[in-house]
Amino acid sequence: MARYIDASCKLCRRERQKLFLKGTKCYTEKCPIEKRSYPPGQHGQNRRQKISEYGVQLREKQKVKRSYGLLERQFRNYFERALRQTGRTGETLVKILERRLDNVVYRLGLAPSRKAARQLVLHRHFTVNNEIVDIPSYLLGAGDVIQVRDKSKKLDLIHSSMKRMKDTTMLPWLSLDKASLTGTFLQVPERADVPLNANEQLIVELYSK
């Protein structure tokens, strides 16, 4: 399967904001966007041209797609799925993306980034409702319980990530029992509660052309 193998920090610099792709590094002064908030490349710092309407829409789509670690075909499939459902397409798209297992593992604080969460899921470190799930794109439903497997509860990656999590930062549609490393997906979140700095309506406009 195709995957992005270039420097993750270049993606943040291209979107001119932190996408939190590198886990711990994103919270330190070592994050490249702290010192170089301009796009990567030879002419990134001197780029002055005005961005077209299409360019603005494209950047918004790229920002969301890269935040969740998706390739173009995957992202387009999620959009088409959202389009078939009732309600505002952009908001529905974000709700679907938030239901992905790798995203929920990251939101619970069991992994420092979505990329790390994806690896942990692929390596069968989690169960959903007491069944091993190794598909990062698995969509969770209300009441689903995610648990770290017994053999994986001593992983340094999980514990180092948990240290940064505070009870006050837990999102309202999730709950976490730190003692048993068990999280619950309480409900599908409302768009207003999702900490995603993006205008999803621009994505709808882009794909509607």
Secondary structure, DSSP 8 states (H G I E B T S, - for coil): -----S-HHHHHHHHTS----SGGGGGSTT-GGGT--S-SSTTTTT------HHHHHHHHHHHHHHHTT--HHHHHHHHHHHHTSSS-HHHHHHHHHHTBHHHHHHHTTSSSSHHHHHHHHHTT-EEETTEE---TT-B--TTEEEEE-GGGTT-HHHHHHHTT--GGGS-TTEEEETTTTEEEE-S---GGGS-----HHHHHHHHT-
